[in-house]
Amino acid sequence: MKPIAICQNKRIFDHYTSWTPRFIKYCKDNNIPYEVVDCYSNKFISELEKYSVLLWHYQNFVISDLLEARNIIMAAYNRGLSVFPTPNLNWHFDDKIAEMYAFKSIKAPIPESWVFYLEQDCIKWLKNKAKYPLVAKLRAGSGANNVKLLKTSDEAISYTKRMFSKGFDPSPSIGYKAYSKLQSTKNLRMLINRVKKIPQFLSTRRHAKMMPIEKGYCYFQEFVPNDGYDLKVVVIGEKMTFCARNVRKNDFRASGGGDCYYDRNLITNQIVDTAFETAEKLGLSCVGFDFVVDKKTKTGKIIEMCYGFDYEVQRNLGAYIDREHVWHEEPVIVPDEVIKNILKDL
């Protein structure tokens, strides 16, 4: 077998959520031939025939990754390599509007959503048809940094006017990140662990500050009252894992807070079926869905998705559930599963 190419961007550090070290470890431990490659090297594309697989866990805060990773991966895919992420995982990465289009195309259960590309149409709708509060989101970003709750028509119109003028910087705010983490910090040990990650966050932010300003559109979602948590639900092949995330104090958002726990009673048959069916219909071999559970109806609705996530948080569940709603007491290491499934299909 030709070696697996594992991309490592030499221009940045490996974020603590990066799958690259785990990809390398799995190949070493299982005697799978691999090479660590620089996908931005001018010679990489001309050397694609050397490899059978390309693995690239690229980041949503690195401008070069968002500009060109999709294109490089697609070139490898067209050359006949098995790739991760696949085109079906890739085309909507870090684009919440694209995710919404994908969900709507298969009638997946999502909050009602609206997107506007003309200021006058948006303001007319906000004045005459919108129901408040509304959730406003930027197309890009993670960790709930770019998610706002607009409680009145005046707030929504002010937000819209800014989106159609100077726009918003999508990079993570130092103030919001500090607030977010403090709100969900429960003990001294957790505080110490989070303080240790500050240098990495600052480095991340330096890269993210190169991202373009988001403007020229407005994207809104229906506000779904929750019961104090949301769910990160991961489907990898025939296995599903999850973690529950507490909503921060005096907030409606959970993503980015890092306050996770595992209560299997929260995983209903409807959530299991929705996750597997959505992944299957969209051709998603490995995906993390963010679910919010409606406080009134107890129905899970998908609000976002992403091929990458903190796999250690999912591993810590120590189990997985299958399509038949049967729990298996075996931890899932998602990057390992990615390689296993790719090699199985070669």
Buried (B, 14 or more C-beta within 10 A) or exposed (E): EEBBBBBBBEEBEBBEEBBBBBBBEBBEEEEBEBEBBEBBEEEBEEEBEEBBBBBBBBBBBBBBBBEEBBEBBBBBBEEEBBBBBBEBBBBBBBBBBEBBEBBEEEEBBBBEBBBBEEBEEBBEBBEEEBEEBBBBBBBBBBBBBBBBBBEEBEBBBEBBBEBBEEBBBBBBEEEBBEBBBEBBBEEEEBEEEBEEBEEEBEBBBEBBEEBEEBBEBBBBBBBBEBEEBBBBBBBBBEBBBBBBBBBBEEBBBBBBBBBBEBEEEBBBEEBBEBBBBBBEBBEBBBBBBBBBBBEEEEBBBBBBBBBBBBBEBBBEBEBBBBBEEEEEEEEBBBBBBBBBBBBEEE
